[in-house]
Structures are given as C-alpha cells and as structure tokens.
Amino acid sequence: MFGWSDVQTRQNTVRLLVILAVILSILGFICGMAFAVKSSGFMFVVCLIPAGILWWRFYVNLKSYKEMYKELVVKKAAEGMFDNFQYSPKVGFDREEIRETGIMNMGNRYNSEDMVDGSYKGVTFRRADMYIAEHHQSGKNSYTIVFLRGTWLSFTYNKRFLTDVQIMSNDFHHGNKKTSRFFVSEEDRRHKFETEDMTFNRLFTCTCQNDAEAFYLLTPRVMQMLQLLKSEFGCPYMVGFVNNRLHFAINSGKNNMEPPIMEEISYEREVEKTRRELKIIANIIDSLAIDRDIFIQ
C-alpha cells in the first residue's frame, strides 16, 4: 500500500528524469549539428544513448505516477457525491459509440480514458476524458486539427427523446450539424432553428429534426441553465439529445484527470480540483432536471 508521500516521491523522480533527458537530448542535437567538429560524432552517440534510456525510464515512472495519483485522488474526491460510483482510469468511450450519436466530427485520431460511471438522483451517467483530431500528412509537411480535447458526458434517461436536437455554443467549431443534403439521408438530416430567446440565439447554434420537439425540450428554464453552464465551464461546449441520452462535449483544452508533472502537488488541493471536475456531473443533472420537466410521454 502507498500514501501521498509516495506519490510526491514518484513525481520528483519523473521531474528529474525529464529534466536530465531534455538536457542530454539537446546536447546530442547540438553535437549532431556540429558533426564536422572532431569527436562530435562520438559525443552525439554518448549523449543520445543515455538520453534514450532516460526517456524510457521517464515514461515508465510517469505511468506509475499517474496510476498512484488517480488511485488516491479521484476516489477520495467522489466520496459522498453520487448514489453509486465507479472509476476506471484505463477505460473510455468507444469511438463507434460517439460516432453513432451523429453530433460530432470524428477526424482520424481518437482517444478516451478515465471513465467515471454511476448514478445520481436516479439518472445514470458516464464521463471520460476525450481527444478527437484530424491529422494531415503531405510529403514532409504535416499538421493536426484538434476537434475536441476535454470531457464527454452521457446521461441516460428512462424515456426516449423523439428526435435528435443539437445545441452548440458558437465557439464550438467541430460538431456534426448533419444539415448537408448530399451526405445525410433525409430521415437523419437536421436543420438549423432559432428559439424565441434572442440572447440564447446569440450564444448558441441549434439544429434539430423537428421544431416542435426542439421547442418542447428547450424550455425557458433549460435555456437559462445552458447559459449558466456556459459561464461555469468557461470554454466551448456542445449538447446533444439523442434517443434516450443527453450528451455533453466540453472542449476545455486539457485532460482533466491528469496529474501535474512540474508543479508542486498538495493532496487537499488536488482532491478539491478533481471534486470540482466531478461536480460538473451533478450540476448538469440538477440544473436541467430533465426527468421532471421535458420528457415526452
């Protein structure tokens, strides 16, 4: 069994290894650039071999550090917050499941981990960190467009939404609107619509398959709560009502469950930071209260 002091010791090892690996890598690169200088080739090899070993040790210790950190921090942060709770750091959403929602552009790079699943006030939920991107290669040139780096949340309700509705904050740029007449079947196609709330329309772009259903889901209170959640998140996000699930994609620009590497860590501060992240789950359920207000009978 290990404690917080062991986590801090492992973090110090990780920091030392990355600093030494970077220094030796830079020295090896400099020697390689000056290969014409006598003995620089020898120094190039002497620097890069130890640097490679240090990088390998860094990744081994980093993996262990993350596992130890999450074991102590995440479970403690979730204590007493949910009706039931399970944390699986190596599990995430399956790519095909996200694709089938039809609300997100999927790119050709995908990763998801740090799954938290459970229930709160009768609503079953899942959340995981997620990375979606499009990588392009052309000869020696390459670049990557990041679609989503943040959190995906899925809430399962007891009754189905009759048609799909998508709401995106206007700074969320890679949702799949499914409005094309050429690549989307008429049955699945959505169209843009506006609510009667002009402030909401300025902040969000909405698409739906049926206007009446969309207006029924987006009650004045729900629209107000979505605006308040935008302030709480402080970053672009998207909402999708699909079948009997409510999906949130929060593009925070970071993996929220990952521990710091270079900055000092405090157990109390890290638990509180993670608790704020998990509290988003409860806040969404409490704020929208969909079970009570907008279910189709």
N, C-alpha and C positions, 0 to 999 in steps of 0.2 A: 504494500500500500504506500502511496506517496501523498505528500502535502504540498501546500503552496510554496514553501521554501524550495522544494524540488523543482517546481515549475520555474521559479526565478533562476535557479542554478542552470537549468536547461536553456533558458532564454539567454543567459550570459554566455554560455557555450556557443549558441547559434550566432550571437553578435560577434564574438571573437573570430569564429571561423569565417564569416562572410567578410570581415574587415581584412583578415590575412589573405583570403582568396582573391579579393579585389586588388590588393597591393601587388601580389605576385603575378596576377594576370596583366596588370598594367606594365610591370617591369618586363614581362615576357613579350608584350606587344611592342614596347619601345626597342627592345633588343632585336626583335624581328624586323622592325623598320630600319634599323641601323646594321643590317646583316653584313654589309661590306666591311664593317669595322672588325678588326681582329678579335677573335674569341666571342663575338656577339652571338654567333650561331650556337655555341656551347651554352652561353648564358640563356639563350632563348629556350633551349631544352631544359636546362636546370630550373628555370622559373616555371615553365608551363606544366611539367610533370607534377611537382608539388602542388601547384595551383589546382590541377585536376583532382588530385586526392582531397584537397581541402574542400573543393566544391562538392564532391561526393559525400564527405563527412557532414558538410553543411546541410544537405538535403535530407540525410538520414536523421540528423538531430532535429531539423525543422519539423519533420513529420512527427517525431516523438513529442516535441514541444507542443504542437497543435493538439495532439491527442490528449495529453495531460491537462492542458489548459481547458479544453472543452469539457472534459470529464468533471472537473471541479466547478467550472463557472456556469455552464448552461443549465445543468440540473438544479443547481442552487438558485439561479435566477428565476426558474419556473415554479419553484415551490409555492403552493397555495394559490397559484394564479388560475389554473384550469380545473375542470371537473376530472379529467384524466389527461395524461401527457406521456409522450414517448419521444426520445431524441435519438436519431440515427445519423451520426456525422458523415458516414460514407454513402448514404442513400440520398437520392434526389428525385425530381420528377423525370419520368421517361420522356424523351424527346417527342415520341409519337403522340403521347397524350396531349402535350402542349400544341403540337401541330393540328390535332383534331379539333381543338377549340375554335380554330379559324379566325382568331383575333390577333395573331402575332406573326410577323415576318420571321422566318426561321433561319435564314442565312445558311452557311455551311460549317459553322463552328458552334458547338454546343457543350455545355457542362452544367451539372446541377448537383448539389450536395447539401449537407447539413439540414436534413429533413426533420421537422418538428410536426408531429401529428397528435391529435387528441380531440377533445370536445369542450365546449364552453356554452353554458346556458342552453343546452340541447342542440347546438349547432356543431357538426363535425368539421374540423379544419385540418389543412396541411399547409406548411410553409417551408420553403427551401431557398437557399441562395441559388442564383442562376446567372449564366453567362451565355449570350447569343451574339454571334458576329458573322460578318461576311468577309472572307479573305480572298483577295485577288492577287494573282501572280501573272506577270507579263515579262518574260525574259528574266533579266536580273532585278527587275523592279517588282516590289510587292507592297500591298497596303491592306489594312484591315479596318472595316467599318463596324464599330460596336453598336449593336441594336439594343442590347439590354445587359447591364451589369448591376445586379441588385437582388431583389426578392420577388418571388412569385408566391401568391397565397391563393388557396382554393377552399371555398366554403360550400358544404353540401347541405341542401335543404330537403325537406320532406315532400315537396311538390315541385313540379316542373314549371319553368318559365315557358310560355307557349312559343315564343320566337326569340331569336338572338337580338341582343342590344349591346352596343359597344359605346363606351364613353372614354375619350382620351383628353387629358389636359393638352392644351395647344403647344406645349413644349415637348410632348412625347411624339417622336417622329417615325417610329418603325412598327406601328400597329398595322395589321392587315384589315383594311376597311371593307374588302370584298365588294367593292362597288363597280368593278370592271364588267362590262358586258361581253368581253371576249374570253376571259379566263375563268369566269364564275358562272355556274348554272343559275338559271332564273330562280329556282327553288331556294338556293343558298344565298343569293345576292342580297346585299343590304344597300340602303340608300341613306343619304345624309338628311337629318331633320333638325329643327330647332325647337326649343321649348319656348314658353311664354316669359321666361326669366332672362332678360337681356344681359344681366351680369354673368349668369351661368353660361350663356352662349358665347360671351367674350373669352371665357376661361377654358371652355371645353368644346371639342368636336364630337358629335354624336352620330352614329349610324345605326340603323335598325332594319328589320324585315317587315315590321308592322307598326305604323304610327300609333294606333290605339293602344297596343301593348306597351310601347315605349312611354307614352304619356302616363299610363297606369303605373308603371314601375317608378318613373321619375316624379314622385310626389314633391311638393314644395319642400317638405322636411328632408327628404332624401337628397334633393339638390343642395340644400343648405349644408347638410352634413358632408357631402362630397367636397364642397368648397372649403369647409373647415379642415377636412382631412388633407387637402392640398397644402394648407398652411402648416399642418402638423408634419407632413412628410418633408416639405421643403425641397422637393425635386419632382421631375416629371412622373406621371403615373397613368395607368390605364385600368379600366374596369370592363368586365365582360359578363353579361348574363347569358349563359349557355346551358341549355337543358335544365337540370336542377342544381346547377353550380354557379356560384358567383366567384369570378376570378379577379385578382388584383395583380398587376405587374408594376412594381415600384423601382424606377431606374435611379437608384441612389449613387451609382458610380463606384460601388465597393462591395466586397464580400463581407457582409455584416457580422458573421460569426467568427471571422478570422482574428487571431490574437495579434497584438502589436509585436514587432520584432525589435526595433531600435529604441523605442521609448520605454521608460520605466513603467512597470505594471504594479498596480495595487489591487489586491483581491476585492476589497469593497467597491472600488471604482469600476473594475471590470464586471463584477456581478450587476451593479446598477446599470451600466451601459447595456449589457445584454438583456436585463429586465425591461429596459425601455424599448428595445427592439421587439421582444416578445409581446409587450403590452399593445403593440400595434394590432395584434390579432384580436384581443379583447375589445379594443377601441372601435374597430370596424364593426364587430358584431353588435356592440352596444349602440353605436351611432346610427347604424342603418336599421336595426331591428326589423329585418325583412320578414321574418316569420309572422309578426303581428300585423304588419301594415299592407304589404303588397303582394300577397300570394294570390294566384289565380285559383279560384275554387273549381 
